[in-house]
Amino acid sequence: MEIKITKDMKTNEAVEKYPAIKEVFIKYFGKGCFDCPAFGSEDIGFACTMHGTDVEQFVKECIEAVERMQEE
């Protein structure tokens, strides 16, 4: 399965499609991320900007999380 995660994806869309990336969201944004009113209405790039997170690193780690899950 091709893993397609980009900074332009909505946060909820990415997590629904790739549940393994929840760990990356929690690592960078905290456990409350999923309860935030903005979750789902913003894209990954905007979320990273708001949290001072390098978007390229964030997306890379999301892809790696999905790859690990696929190997199990």
PDB file of N, H, CA, C and O in Angstrom:
ATOM      1  N   MET A   1       0.844  -1.179   0.000  1.00  0.00           N
ATOM      2  CA  MET A   1       0.000   0.000   0.000  1.00  0.00           C
ATOM      3  C   MET A   1       0.892   1.246   0.000  1.00  0.00           C
ATOM      4  O   MET A   1       1.805   1.374   0.815  1.00  0.00           O
ATOM      5  N   GLU A   2       0.612   2.135  -0.909  1.00  0.00           N
ATOM      6  H   GLU A   2      -0.130   2.031  -1.571  1.00  0.00           H
ATOM      7  CA  GLU A   2       1.364   3.385  -0.987  1.00  0.00           C
ATOM      8  C   GLU A   2       0.967   4.293   0.171  1.00  0.00           C
ATOM      9  O   GLU A   2      -0.217   4.471   0.456  1.00  0.00           O
ATOM     10  N   ILE A   3       1.954   4.856   0.826  1.00  0.00           N
ATOM     11  H   ILE A   3       2.916   4.711   0.595  1.00  0.00           H
ATOM     12  CA  ILE A   3       1.716   5.776   1.933  1.00  0.00           C
ATOM     13  C   ILE A   3       1.797   7.189   1.387  1.00  0.00           C
ATOM     14  O   ILE A   3       2.845   7.621   0.907  1.00  0.00           O
ATOM     15  N   LYS A   4       0.694   7.899   1.461  1.00  0.00           N
ATOM     16  H   LYS A   4      -0.157   7.547   1.851  1.00  0.00           H
ATOM     17  CA  LYS A   4       0.663   9.257   0.941  1.00  0.00           C
ATOM     18  C   LYS A   4       0.219  10.200   2.055  1.00  0.00           C
ATOM     19  O   LYS A   4      -0.973  10.408   2.284  1.00  0.00           O
ATOM     20  N   ILE A   5       1.200  10.755   2.729  1.00  0.00           N
ATOM     21  H   ILE A   5       2.167  10.586   2.543  1.00  0.00           H
ATOM     22  CA  ILE A   5       0.950  11.732   3.785  1.00  0.00           C
ATOM     23  C   ILE A   5       1.658  13.009   3.364  1.00  0.00           C
ATOM     24  O   ILE A   5       2.859  12.999   3.092  1.00  0.00           O
ATOM     25  N   THR A   6       0.924  14.097   3.311  1.00  0.00           N
ATOM     26  H   THR A   6      -0.051  14.106   3.532  1.00  0.00           H
ATOM     27  CA  THR A   6       1.505  15.378   2.922  1.00  0.00           C
ATOM     28  C   THR A   6       1.120  16.454   3.931  1.00  0.00           C
ATOM     29  O   THR A   6       0.204  16.278   4.734  1.00  0.00           O
ATOM     30  N   LYS A   7       1.830  17.556   3.870  1.00  0.00           N
ATOM     31  H   LYS A   7       2.574  17.699   3.217  1.00  0.00           H
ATOM     32  CA  LYS A   7       1.537  18.670   4.760  1.00  0.00           C
ATOM     33  C   LYS A   7       0.185  19.307   4.450  1.00  0.00           C
ATOM     34  O   LYS A   7      -0.351  20.052   5.270  1.00  0.00           O
ATOM     35  N   ASP A   8      -0.363  19.023   3.287  1.00  0.00           N
ATOM     36  H   ASP A   8       0.072  18.418   2.620  1.00  0.00           H
ATOM     37  CA  ASP A   8      -1.644  19.602   2.881  1.00  0.00           C
ATOM     38  C   ASP A   8      -2.849  18.777   3.317  1.00  0.00           C
ATOM     39  O   ASP A   8      -3.987  19.222   3.163  1.00  0.00           O
ATOM     40  N   MET A   9      -2.619  17.583   3.859  1.00  0.00           N
ATOM     41  H   MET A   9      -1.695  17.222   3.984  1.00  0.00           H
ATOM     42  CA  MET A   9      -3.730  16.737   4.318  1.00  0.00           C
ATOM     43  C   MET A   9      -4.341  17.323   5.583  1.00  0.00           C
ATOM     44  O   MET A   9      -3.627  17.850   6.436  1.00  0.00           O
ATOM     45  N   LYS A  10      -5.640  17.232   5.702  1.00  0.00           N
ATOM     46  H   LYS A  10      -6.220  16.803   5.009  1.00  0.00           H
ATOM     47  CA  LYS A  10      -6.303  17.619   6.947  1.00  0.00           C
ATOM     48  C   LYS A  10      -5.874  16.647   8.038  1.00  0.00           C
ATOM     49  O   LYS A  10      -5.674  15.460   7.780  1.00  0.00           O
ATOM     50  N   THR A  11      -5.738  17.151   9.242  1.00  0.00           N
ATOM     51  H   THR A  11      -5.901  18.115   9.452  1.00  0.00           H
ATOM     52  CA  THR A  11      -5.255  16.317  10.338  1.00  0.00           C
ATOM     53  C   THR A  11      -6.140  15.100  10.568  1.00  0.00           C
ATOM     54  O   THR A  11      -5.636  13.989  10.732  1.00  0.00           O
ATOM     55  N   ASN A  12      -7.448  15.297  10.581  1.00  0.00           N
ATOM     56  H   ASN A  12      -7.858  16.200  10.447  1.00  0.00           H
ATOM     57  CA  ASN A  12      -8.339  14.159  10.833  1.00  0.00           C
ATOM     58  C   ASN A  12      -8.315  13.160   9.681  1.00  0.00           C
ATOM     59  O   ASN A  12      -8.410  11.954   9.908  1.00  0.00           O
ATOM     60  N   GLU A  13      -8.190  13.641   8.463  1.00  0.00           N
ATOM     61  H   GLU A  13      -8.113  14.620   8.278  1.00  0.00           H
ATOM     62  CA  GLU A  13      -8.120  12.760   7.299  1.00  0.00           C
ATOM     63  C   GLU A  13      -6.895  11.853   7.398  1.00  0.00           C
ATOM     64  O   GLU A  13      -6.973  10.655   7.125  1.00  0.00           O
ATOM     65  N   ALA A  14      -5.773  12.435   7.787  1.00  0.00           N
ATOM     66  H   ALA A  14      -5.710  13.409   8.009  1.00  0.00           H
ATOM     67  CA  ALA A  14      -4.534  11.665   7.895  1.00  0.00           C
ATOM     68  C   ALA A  14      -4.632  10.598   8.980  1.00  0.00           C
ATOM     69  O   ALA A  14      -4.226   9.456   8.767  1.00  0.00           O
ATOM     70  N   VAL A  15      -5.170  10.965  10.141  1.00  0.00           N
ATOM     71  H   VAL A  15      -5.500  11.893  10.314  1.00  0.00           H
ATOM     72  CA  VAL A  15      -5.279  10.020  11.257  1.00  0.00           C
ATOM     73  C   VAL A  15      -6.297   8.919  10.949  1.00  0.00           C
ATOM     74  O   VAL A  15      -6.090   7.764  11.320  1.00  0.00           O
ATOM     75  N   GLU A  16      -7.385   9.267  10.282  1.00  0.00           N
ATOM     76  H   GLU A  16      -7.554  10.206   9.981  1.00  0.00           H
ATOM     77  CA  GLU A  16      -8.380   8.245   9.919  1.00  0.00           C
ATOM     78  C   GLU A  16      -7.796   7.248   8.927  1.00  0.00           C
ATOM     79  O   GLU A  16      -8.036   6.046   9.035  1.00  0.00           O
ATOM     80  N   LYS A  17      -7.034   7.745   7.964  1.00  0.00           N
ATOM     81  H   LYS A  17      -6.839   8.722   7.876  1.00  0.00           H
ATOM     82  CA  LYS A  17      -6.467   6.882   6.934  1.00  0.00           C
ATOM     83  C   LYS A  17      -5.290   6.067   7.479  1.00  0.00           C
ATOM     84  O   LYS A  17      -5.093   4.914   7.095  1.00  0.00           O
ATOM     85  N   TYR A  18      -4.512   6.677   8.377  1.00  0.00           N
ATOM     86  H   TYR A  18      -4.672   7.613   8.689  1.00  0.00           H
ATOM     87  CA  TYR A  18      -3.310   6.042   8.926  1.00  0.00           C
ATOM     88  C   TYR A  18      -3.313   6.153  10.456  1.00  0.00           C
ATOM     89  O   TYR A  18      -2.632   7.020  11.003  1.00  0.00           O
ATOM     90  N   PRO A  19      -4.055   5.307  11.145  1.00  0.00           N
ATOM     91  CA  PRO A  19      -4.140   5.396  12.615  1.00  0.00           C
ATOM     92  C   PRO A  19      -2.788   5.314  13.324  1.00  0.00           C
ATOM     93  O   PRO A  19      -2.648   5.822  14.436  1.00  0.00           O
ATOM     94  N   ALA A  20      -1.805   4.691  12.707  1.00  0.00           N
ATOM     95  H   ALA A  20      -1.919   4.278  11.804  1.00  0.00           H
ATOM     96  CA  ALA A  20      -0.479   4.558  13.329  1.00  0.00           C
ATOM     97  C   ALA A  20       0.174   5.910  13.583  1.00  0.00           C
ATOM     98  O   ALA A  20       1.077   5.998  14.414  1.00  0.00           O
ATOM     99  N   ILE A  21      -0.245   6.946  12.906  1.00  0.00           N
ATOM    100  H   ILE A  21      -0.979   6.874  12.231  1.00  0.00           H
ATOM    101  CA  ILE A  21       0.401   8.248  13.076  1.00  0.00           C
ATOM    102  C   ILE A  21      -0.082   8.990  14.325  1.00  0.00           C
ATOM    103  O   ILE A  21       0.427  10.065  14.641  1.00  0.00           O
ATOM    104  N   LYS A  22      -1.043   8.430  15.022  1.00  0.00           N
ATOM    105  H   LYS A  22      -1.457   7.556  14.765  1.00  0.00           H
ATOM    106  CA  LYS A  22      -1.480   9.061  16.273  1.00  0.00           C
ATOM    107  C   LYS A  22      -0.305   9.260  17.216  1.00  0.00           C
ATOM    108  O   LYS A  22      -0.227  10.269  17.918  1.00  0.00           O
ATOM    109  N   GLU A  23       0.610   8.296  17.231  1.00  0.00           N
ATOM    110  H   GLU A  23       0.547   7.476  16.661  1.00  0.00           H
ATOM    111  CA  GLU A  23       1.769   8.395  18.122  1.00  0.00           C
ATOM    112  C   GLU A  23       2.622   9.625  17.802  1.00  0.00           C
ATOM    113  O   GLU A  23       3.189  10.242  18.703  1.00  0.00           O
ATOM    114  N   VAL A  24       2.708   9.975  16.530  1.00  0.00           N
ATOM    115  H   VAL A  24       2.247   9.474  15.798  1.00  0.00           H
ATOM    116  CA  VAL A  24       3.495  11.146  16.130  1.00  0.00           C
ATOM    117  C   VAL A  24       2.769  12.424  16.533  1.00  0.00           C
ATOM    118  O   VAL A  24       3.401  13.375  16.995  1.00  0.00           O
ATOM    119  N   PHE A  25       1.457  12.457  16.363  1.00  0.00           N
ATOM    120  H   PHE A  25       0.944  11.685  15.988  1.00  0.00           H
ATOM    121  CA  PHE A  25       0.679  13.618  16.794  1.00  0.00           C
ATOM    122  C   PHE A  25       0.841  13.837  18.294  1.00  0.00           C
ATOM    123  O   PHE A  25       1.017  14.969  18.744  1.00  0.00           O
ATOM    124  N   ILE A  26       0.782  12.760  19.064  1.00  0.00           N
ATOM    125  H   ILE A  26       0.639  11.840  18.698  1.00  0.00           H
ATOM    126  CA  ILE A  26       0.915  12.872  20.516  1.00  0.00           C
ATOM    127  C   ILE A  26       2.329  13.327  20.881  1.00  0.00           C
ATOM    128  O   ILE A  26       2.498  14.160  21.772  1.00  0.00           O
ATOM    129  N   LYS A  27       3.333  12.797  20.212  1.00  0.00           N
ATOM    130  H   LYS A  27       3.197  12.121  19.488  1.00  0.00           H
ATOM    131  CA  LYS A  27       4.720  13.164  20.487  1.00  0.00           C
ATOM    132  C   LYS A  27       4.932  14.675  20.322  1.00  0.00           C
ATOM    133  O   LYS A  27       5.570  15.311  21.161  1.00  0.00           O
ATOM    134  N   TYR A  28       4.400  15.234  19.252  1.00  0.00           N
ATOM    135  H   TYR A  28       3.882  14.718  18.571  1.00  0.00           H
ATOM    136  CA  TYR A  28       4.651  16.644  18.952  1.00  0.00           C
ATOM    137  C   TYR A  28       3.596  17.600  19.514  1.00  0.00           C
ATOM    138  O   TYR A  28       3.919  18.730  19.879  1.00  0.00           O
ATOM    139  N   PHE A  29       2.348  17.157  19.586  1.00  0.00           N
ATOM    140  H   PHE A  29       2.085  16.238  19.290  1.00  0.00           H
ATOM    141  CA  PHE A  29       1.263  18.077  19.941  1.00  0.00           C
ATOM    142  C   PHE A  29       0.588  17.750  21.270  1.00  0.00           C
ATOM    143  O   PHE A  29      -0.226  18.537  21.754  1.00  0.00           O
ATOM    144  N   GLY A  30       0.910  16.607  21.865  1.00  0.00           N
ATOM    145  H   GLY A  30       1.571  15.968  21.471  1.00  0.00           H
ATOM    146  CA  GLY A  30       0.310  16.218  23.131  1.00  0.00           C
ATOM    147  C   GLY A  30      -0.972  15.418  22.948  1.00  0.00           C
ATOM    148  O   GLY A  30      -1.565  15.397  21.869  1.00  0.00           O
ATOM    149  N   LYS A  31      -1.385  14.762  24.028  1.00  0.00           N
ATOM    150  H   LYS A  31      -0.904  14.779  24.905  1.00  0.00           H
ATOM    151  CA  LYS A  31      -2.577  13.902  23.975  1.00  0.00           C
ATOM    152  C   LYS A  31      -3.855  14.687  23.737  1.00  0.00           C
ATOM    153  O   LYS A  31      -4.825  14.142  23.210  1.00  0.00           O
ATOM    154  N   GLY A  32      -3.871  15.954  24.114  1.00  0.00           N
ATOM    155  H   GLY A  32      -3.083  16.397  24.542  1.00  0.00           H
ATOM    156  CA  GLY A  32      -5.062  16.779  23.921  1.00  0.00           C
ATOM    157  C   GLY A  32      -5.302  17.187  22.477  1.00  0.00           C
ATOM    158  O   GLY A  32      -6.327  17.789  22.157  1.00  0.00           O
ATOM    159  N   CYS A  33      -4.380  16.868  21.629  1.00  0.00           N
ATOM    160  H   CYS A  33      -3.547  16.379  21.889  1.00  0.00           H
ATOM    161  CA  CYS A  33      -4.479  17.240  20.209  1.00  0.00           C
ATOM    162  C   CYS A  33      -5.814  16.828  19.600  1.00  0.00           C
ATOM    163  O   CYS A  33      -6.426  17.592  18.853  1.00  0.00           O
ATOM    164  N   PHE A  34      -6.255  15.633  19.917  1.00  0.00           N
ATOM    165  H   PHE A  34      -5.757  15.012  20.524  1.00  0.00           H
ATOM    166  CA  PHE A  34      -7.446  15.086  19.281  1.00  0.00           C
ATOM    167  C   PHE A  34      -8.737  15.696  19.822  1.00  0.00           C
ATOM    168  O   PHE A  34      -9.799  15.549  19.217  1.00  0.00           O
ATOM    169  N   ASP A  35      -8.643  16.375  20.956  1.00  0.00           N
ATOM    170  H   ASP A  35      -7.780  16.495  21.447  1.00  0.00           H
ATOM    171  CA  ASP A  35      -9.806  17.055  21.528  1.00  0.00           C
ATOM    172  C   ASP A  35      -9.858  18.531  21.146  1.00  0.00           C
ATOM    173  O   ASP A  35     -10.840  19.216  21.434  1.00  0.00           O
ATOM    174  N   CYS A  36      -8.814  19.016  20.505  1.00  0.00           N
ATOM    175  H   CYS A  36      -8.017  18.460  20.271  1.00  0.00           H
ATOM    176  CA  CYS A  36      -8.731  20.421  20.116  1.00  0.00           C
ATOM    177  C   CYS A  36      -9.799  20.733  19.062  1.00  0.00           C
ATOM    178  O   CYS A  36      -9.968  19.971  18.111  1.00  0.00           O
ATOM    179  N   PRO A  37     -10.513  21.839  19.224  1.00  0.00           N
ATOM    180  CA  PRO A  37     -11.537  22.206  18.237  1.00  0.00           C
ATOM    181  C   PRO A  37     -10.985  22.380  16.821  1.00  0.00           C
ATOM    182  O   PRO A  37     -11.716  22.218  15.843  1.00  0.00           O
ATOM    183  N   ALA A  38      -9.704  22.706  16.712  1.00  0.00           N
ATOM    184  H   ALA A  38      -9.110  22.837  17.506  1.00  0.00           H
ATOM    185  CA  ALA A  38      -9.110  22.906  15.385  1.00  0.00           C
ATOM    186  C   ALA A  38      -8.767  21.589  14.700  1.00  0.00           C
ATOM    187  O   ALA A  38      -8.578  21.556  13.484  1.00  0.00           O
ATOM    188  N   PHE A  39      -8.683  20.492  15.476  1.00  0.00           N
ATOM    189  H   PHE A  39      -8.837  20.519  16.463  1.00  0.00           H
ATOM    190  CA  PHE A  39      -8.318  19.202  14.882  1.00  0.00           C
ATOM    191  C   PHE A  39      -9.334  18.826  13.819  1.00  0.00           C
ATOM    192  O   PHE A  39     -10.533  18.751  14.085  1.00  0.00           O
ATOM    193  N   GLY A  40      -8.846  18.595  12.634  1.00  0.00           N
ATOM    194  H   GLY A  40      -7.872  18.656  12.418  1.00  0.00           H
ATOM    195  CA  GLY A  40      -9.724  18.219  11.520  1.00  0.00           C
ATOM    196  C   GLY A  40     -10.019  19.368  10.587  1.00  0.00           C
ATOM    197  O   GLY A  40     -10.294  19.158   9.406  1.00  0.00           O
ATOM    198  N   SER A  41      -9.963  20.580  11.104  1.00  0.00           N
ATOM    199  H   SER A  41      -9.740  20.750  12.063  1.00  0.00           H
ATOM    200  CA  SER A  41     -10.234  21.715  10.231  1.00  0.00           C
ATOM    201  C   SER A  41      -8.940  22.311   9.680  1.00  0.00           C
ATOM    202  O   SER A  41      -8.963  23.120   8.752  1.00  0.00           O
ATOM    203  N   GLU A  42      -7.813  21.902  10.262  1.00  0.00           N
ATOM    204  H   GLU A  42      -7.794  21.245  11.016  1.00  0.00           H
ATOM    205  CA  GLU A  42      -6.536  22.423   9.798  1.00  0.00           C
ATOM    206  C   GLU A  42      -5.743  21.322   9.110  1.00  0.00           C
ATOM    207  O   GLU A  42      -5.951  20.134   9.356  1.00  0.00           O
ATOM    208  N   ASP A  43      -4.832  21.744   8.243  1.00  0.00           N
ATOM    209  H   ASP A  43      -4.663  22.709   8.042  1.00  0.00           H
ATOM    210  CA  ASP A  43      -3.980  20.743   7.611  1.00  0.00           C
ATOM    211  C   ASP A  43      -2.732  20.523   8.458  1.00  0.00           C
ATOM    212  O   ASP A  43      -2.454  21.279   9.389  1.00  0.00           O
ATOM    213  N   ILE A  44      -1.996  19.488   8.124  1.00  0.00           N
ATOM    214  H   ILE A  44      -2.221  18.874   7.368  1.00  0.00           H
ATOM    215  CA  ILE A  44      -0.807  19.116   8.887  1.00  0.00           C
ATOM    216  C   ILE A  44       0.202  20.259   8.909  1.00  0.00           C
ATOM    217  O   ILE A  44       0.797  20.540   9.950  1.00  0.00           O
ATOM    218  N   GLY A  45       0.396  20.913   7.782  1.00  0.00           N
ATOM    219  H   GLY A  45      -0.087  20.685   6.937  1.00  0.00           H
ATOM    220  CA  GLY A  45       1.344  22.018   7.709  1.00  0.00           C
ATOM    221  C   GLY A  45       1.001  23.135   8.676  1.00  0.00           C
ATOM    222  O   GLY A  45       1.884  23.663   9.351  1.00  0.00           O
ATOM    223  N   PHE A  46      -0.273  23.501   8.753  1.00  0.00           N
ATOM    224  H   PHE A  46      -0.991  23.072   8.205  1.00  0.00           H
ATOM    225  CA  PHE A  46      -0.704  24.559   9.659  1.00  0.00           C
ATOM    226  C   PHE A  46      -0.537  24.134  11.107  1.00  0.00           C
ATOM    227  O   PHE A  46      -0.088  24.921  11.941  1.00  0.00           O
ATOM    228  N   ALA A  47      -0.897  22.893  11.409  1.00  0.00           N
ATOM    229  H   ALA A  47      -1.262  22.254  10.731  1.00  0.00           H
ATOM    230  CA  ALA A  47      -0.749  22.378  12.777  1.00  0.00           C
ATOM    231  C   ALA A  47       0.716  22.445  13.202  1.00  0.00           C
ATOM    232  O   ALA A  47       1.022  22.845  14.325  1.00  0.00           O
ATOM    233  N   CYS A  48       1.607  22.059  12.315  1.00  0.00           N
ATOM    234  H   CYS A  48       1.358  21.734  11.403  1.00  0.00           H
ATOM    235  CA  CYS A  48       3.036  22.109  12.628  1.00  0.00           C
ATOM    236  C   CYS A  48       3.492  23.544  12.852  1.00  0.00           C
ATOM    237  O   CYS A  48       4.264  23.812  13.772  1.00  0.00           O
ATOM    238  N   THR A  49       3.031  24.450  12.033  1.00  0.00           N
ATOM    239  H   THR A  49       2.404  24.232  11.285  1.00  0.00           H
ATOM    240  CA  THR A  49       3.380  25.861  12.205  1.00  0.00           C
ATOM    241  C   THR A  49       2.903  26.375  13.557  1.00  0.00           C
ATOM    242  O   THR A  49       3.643  27.071  14.252  1.00  0.00           O
ATOM    243  N   MET A  50       1.690  26.042  13.928  1.00  0.00           N
ATOM    244  H   MET A  50       1.089  25.477  13.363  1.00  0.00           H
ATOM    245  CA  MET A  50       1.120  26.516  15.189  1.00  0.00           C
ATOM    246  C   MET A  50       1.854  25.946  16.408  1.00  0.00           C
ATOM    247  O   MET A  50       1.870  26.561  17.474  1.00  0.00           O
ATOM    248  N   HIS A  51       2.457  24.773  16.242  1.00  0.00           N
ATOM    249  H   HIS A  51       2.445  24.273  15.376  1.00  0.00           H
ATOM    250  CA  HIS A  51       3.159  24.125  17.351  1.00  0.00           C
ATOM    251  C   HIS A  51       4.682  24.249  17.249  1.00  0.00           C
ATOM    252  O   HIS A  51       5.410  23.647  18.039  1.00  0.00           O
ATOM    253  N   GLY A  52       5.163  25.030  16.277  1.00  0.00           N
ATOM    254  H   GLY A  52       4.572  25.519  15.635  1.00  0.00           H
ATOM    255  CA  GLY A  52       6.601  25.212  16.134  1.00  0.00           C
ATOM    256  C   GLY A  52       7.344  23.937  15.778  1.00  0.00           C
ATOM    257  O   GLY A  52       8.471  23.711  16.219  1.00  0.00           O
ATOM    258  N   THR A  53       6.693  23.108  14.974  1.00  0.00           N
ATOM    259  H   THR A  53       5.777  23.292  14.616  1.00  0.00           H
ATOM    260  CA  THR A  53       7.240  21.808  14.600  1.00  0.00           C
ATOM    261  C   THR A  53       7.674  21.824  13.145  1.00  0.00           C
ATOM    262  O   THR A  53       6.980  22.373  12.289  1.00  0.00           O
ATOM    263  N   ASP A  54       8.813  21.227  12.868  1.00  0.00           N
ATOM    264  H   ASP A  54       9.376  20.781  13.563  1.00  0.00           H
ATOM    265  CA  ASP A  54       9.290  21.116  11.485  1.00  0.00           C
ATOM    266  C   ASP A  54       8.377  20.168  10.716  1.00  0.00           C
ATOM    267  O   ASP A  54       8.312  18.978  11.022  1.00  0.00           O
ATOM    268  N   VAL A  55       7.684  20.687   9.732  1.00  0.00           N
ATOM    269  H   VAL A  55       7.737  21.654   9.483  1.00  0.00           H
ATOM    270  CA  VAL A  55       6.680  19.890   9.017  1.00  0.00           C
ATOM    271  C   VAL A  55       7.302  18.728   8.254  1.00  0.00           C
ATOM    272  O   VAL A  55       6.716  17.648   8.184  1.00  0.00           O
ATOM    273  N   GLU A  56       8.481  18.939   7.683  1.00  0.00           N
ATOM    274  H   GLU A  56       8.957  19.817   7.740  1.00  0.00           H
ATOM    275  CA  GLU A  56       9.128  17.858   6.930  1.00  0.00           C
ATOM    276  C   GLU A  56       9.480  16.696   7.857  1.00  0.00           C
ATOM    277  O   GLU A  56       9.284  15.535   7.501  1.00  0.00           O
ATOM    278  N   GLN A  57       9.993  17.005   9.036  1.00  0.00           N
ATOM    279  H   GLN A  57      10.153  17.948   9.326  1.00  0.00           H
ATOM    280  CA  GLN A  57      10.326  15.969  10.017  1.00  0.00           C
ATOM    281  C   GLN A  57       9.060  15.263  10.492  1.00  0.00           C
ATOM    282  O   GLN A  57       9.044  14.041  10.638  1.00  0.00           O
ATOM    283  N   PHE A  58       8.009  16.026  10.730  1.00  0.00           N
ATOM    284  H   PHE A  58       8.022  17.019  10.611  1.00  0.00           H
ATOM    285  CA  PHE A  58       6.739  15.470  11.192  1.00  0.00           C
ATOM    286  C   PHE A  58       6.186  14.482  10.170  1.00  0.00           C
ATOM    287  O   PHE A  58       5.811  13.364  10.525  1.00  0.00           O
ATOM    288  N   VAL A  59       6.135  14.885   8.913  1.00  0.00           N
ATOM    289  H   VAL A  59       6.440  15.793   8.625  1.00  0.00           H
ATOM    290  CA  VAL A  59       5.618  14.009   7.852  1.00  0.00           C
ATOM    291  C   VAL A  59       6.500  12.771   7.718  1.00  0.00           C
ATOM    292  O   VAL A  59       5.994  11.663   7.537  1.00  0.00           O
ATOM    293  N   LYS A  60       7.806  12.954   7.807  1.00  0.00           N
ATOM    294  H   LYS A  60       8.217  13.854   7.954  1.00  0.00           H
ATOM    295  CA  LYS A  60       8.741  11.820   7.720  1.00  0.00           C
ATOM    296  C   LYS A  60       8.447  10.808   8.822  1.00  0.00           C
ATOM    297  O   LYS A  60       8.388   9.606   8.566  1.00  0.00           O
ATOM    298  N   GLU A  61       8.262  11.293  10.039  1.00  0.00           N
ATOM    299  H   GLU A  61       8.310  12.270  10.246  1.00  0.00           H
ATOM    300  CA  GLU A  61       7.982  10.387  11.152  1.00  0.00           C
ATOM    301  C   GLU A  61       6.620   9.718  11.013  1.00  0.00           C
ATOM    302  O   GLU A  61       6.450   8.569  11.422  1.00  0.00           O
ATOM    303  N   CYS A  62       5.661  10.415  10.450  1.00  0.00           N
ATOM    304  H   CYS A  62       5.798  11.348  10.118  1.00  0.00           H
ATOM    305  CA  CYS A  62       4.345   9.800  10.201  1.00  0.00           C
ATOM    306  C   CYS A  62       4.485   8.641   9.219  1.00  0.00           C
ATOM    307  O   CYS A  62       3.934   7.564   9.444  1.00  0.00           O
ATOM    308  N   ILE A  63       5.207   8.857   8.152  1.00  0.00           N
ATOM    309  H   ILE A  63       5.655   9.733   7.969  1.00  0.00           H
ATOM    310  CA  ILE A  63       5.405   7.803   7.147  1.00  0.00           C
ATOM    311  C   ILE A  63       6.142   6.616   7.776  1.00  0.00           C
ATOM    312  O   ILE A  63       5.797   5.462   7.522  1.00  0.00           O
ATOM    313  N   GLU A  64       7.143   6.901   8.587  1.00  0.00           N
ATOM    314  H   GLU A  64       7.423   7.838   8.794  1.00  0.00           H
ATOM    315  CA  GLU A  64       7.883   5.819   9.256  1.00  0.00           C
ATOM    316  C   GLU A  64       6.981   5.032  10.202  1.00  0.00           C
ATOM    317  O   GLU A  64       7.115   3.813  10.301  1.00  0.00           O
ATOM    318  N   ALA A  65       6.074   5.698  10.893  1.00  0.00           N
ATOM    319  H   ALA A  65       5.964   6.689  10.813  1.00  0.00           H
ATOM    320  CA  ALA A  65       5.143   5.018  11.802  1.00  0.00           C
ATOM    321  C   ALA A  65       4.239   4.062  11.032  1.00  0.00           C
ATOM    322  O   ALA A  65       3.973   2.948  11.483  1.00  0.00           O
ATOM    323  N   VAL A  66       3.773   4.501   9.874  1.00  0.00           N
ATOM    324  H   VAL A  66       3.990   5.405   9.508  1.00  0.00           H
ATOM    325  CA  VAL A  66       2.910   3.645   9.052  1.00  0.00           C
ATOM    326  C   VAL A  66       3.706   2.462   8.518  1.00  0.00           C
ATOM    327  O   VAL A  66       3.213   1.334   8.497  1.00  0.00           O
ATOM    328  N   GLU A  67       4.938   2.720   8.086  1.00  0.00           N
ATOM    329  H   GLU A  67       5.339   3.636   8.103  1.00  0.00           H
ATOM    330  CA  GLU A  67       5.785   1.630   7.592  1.00  0.00           C
ATOM    331  C   GLU A  67       6.029   0.569   8.669  1.00  0.00           C
ATOM    332  O   GLU A  67       5.990  -0.630   8.389  1.00  0.00           O
ATOM    333  N   ARG A  68       6.281   1.021   9.901  1.00  0.00           N
ATOM    334  H   ARG A  68       6.313   1.994  10.128  1.00  0.00           H
ATOM    335  CA  ARG A  68       6.478   0.067  11.008  1.00  0.00           C
ATOM    336  C   ARG A  68       5.236  -0.784  11.212  1.00  0.00           C
ATOM    337  O   ARG A  68       5.331  -1.993  11.424  1.00  0.00           O
ATOM    338  N   MET A  69       4.082  -0.158  11.147  1.00  0.00           N
ATOM    339  H   MET A  69       4.005   0.824  10.975  1.00  0.00           H
ATOM    340  CA  MET A  69       2.824  -0.883  11.347  1.00  0.00           C
ATOM    341  C   MET A  69       2.605  -1.912  10.233  1.00  0.00           C
ATOM    342  O   MET A  69       2.119  -3.015  10.485  1.00  0.00           O
ATOM    343  N   GLN A  70       2.965  -1.547   9.011  1.00  0.00           N
ATOM    344  H   GLN A  70       3.360  -0.651   8.806  1.00  0.00           H
ATOM    345  CA  GLN A  70       2.792  -2.457   7.887  1.00  0.00           C
ATOM    346  C   GLN A  70       3.716  -3.669   7.997  1.00  0.00           C
ATOM    347  O   GLN A  70       3.386  -4.746   7.499  1.00  0.00           O
ATOM    348  N   GLU A  71       4.863  -3.502   8.643  1.00  0.00           N
ATOM    349  H   GLU A  71       5.131  -2.628   9.047  1.00  0.00           H
ATOM    350  CA  GLU A  71       5.811  -4.597   8.793  1.00  0.00           C
ATOM    351  C   GLU A  71       5.368  -5.627   9.830  1.00  0.00           C
ATOM    352  O   GLU A  71       5.811  -6.776   9.800  1.00  0.00           O
ATOM    353  N   GLU A  72       4.491  -5.212  10.750  1.00  0.00           N
ATOM    354  H   GLU A  72       4.131  -4.279  10.774  1.00  0.00           H
ATOM    355  CA  GLU A  72       4.044  -6.123  11.819  1.00  0.00           C
ATOM    356  C   GLU A  72       3.105  -7.179  11.303  1.00  0.00           C
ATOM    357  O   GLU A  72       2.640  -8.021  12.071  1.00  0.00           O
TER     358      GLU A  72
END
